Amino acid sequence: MCTRTIRINDTLMERVKPIFPNDQALQTWLEEQLESALIRFASQKRPAPPCSYSDEEMYSIVKQRLQSLEEGSAKLVDGDEVFAQIQSRYGFKA
């Protein structure tokens, strides 16, 4: 188990404390609620970041680039062009 510190509004906490028989019961309930929320969050399907590739895709990309280097057909791309492509494709300035 890991230990984390969370902040909870004091006024709200004072409103719910009387519902529990003791601090340990409140602590246990809070831990169960947070664990349940984390499980739901972790199980949500989120889109992969735009710059992530599967192992197979990365293998194919690297293979193609190595092949073009070996054949002598690889072209050097100007750094400014690379950064412009990054900004255009991913929406941030590198």
N, C-alpha and C positions, 0 to 999 in steps of 0.2 A: 504494500500500500504506500502511496505517496501522500505527503501532507502539503496542502496548499492553503493560502490565506485568502479569504474572500471578504468583501465589504458588503454589509447589508444595512439599509437605512435603519437607524436606531428607533425611530418612531414606529416603524412597521414591526420591528422585532419585539418591541414592548407590547404591541397589540396581540401578537401570536403566542408569546411566552406563556400566558396563563392557560392556554389550551393543553399544554404538556405537563405531565406530573413532575418532571424534573429536567435539569439541563441535559442530562445524558439522553433522555427520550427525544428532546428537541434535536440534539446533535445527530442521533441515529436517523431521525426522520429527514433532516437536511441532507445527510450523506446519501440516503436512499434516493431522494428526489434528484440530486445532482447526478448520481450514477445513472439513473434512468434517462435523464436528459442527455447525458454524454453518449449513452448507447444509441439513442434515437439519432443524435447528430452524426455519430460515426457511421451509421448505416445509410445515411442519405447519399444518394448518388450525385456527385458533383462533377461538372465537366472538367476535363484535364486542362491544365494551363496550356495556352496556345503554343508554347515552345517545347512541349514534351513529346517524345516519340516512344513507341514500343521498342523492345529489344530488337525485333525483326526489322522494323523500319530503320533504326539506327545502324544495324549491320549492313543493310542494303545501301544506305547513304555513304557509309565509310568505304564499302567495297567499290562503289561507283567512283568515288573521289580518288581512291588509291589507283584504280584502273586508269583513270584519266592522267594521273601523274606518271604512271609507268609508260603510257603511250605517248606522253609528251603533248597531250591535247589540253591539259589543264591551263586555265587562264588566271592571271592575277587580277583580282578585283580591287580597285582603289578603295582605301579605307573610308573615304567620305561616302562613296556609293554604298558600302556595307552598312554604315550607320543610317543612311537615308532609307535603305530597305528595311532595317530593323524598326525605324520609326513608322514607316508606312504599314508594315505588317503587324506590329504588336502595339502600336499606339503610344510608345514612349520614346523619349530621346535618350540614346545611349551615349 
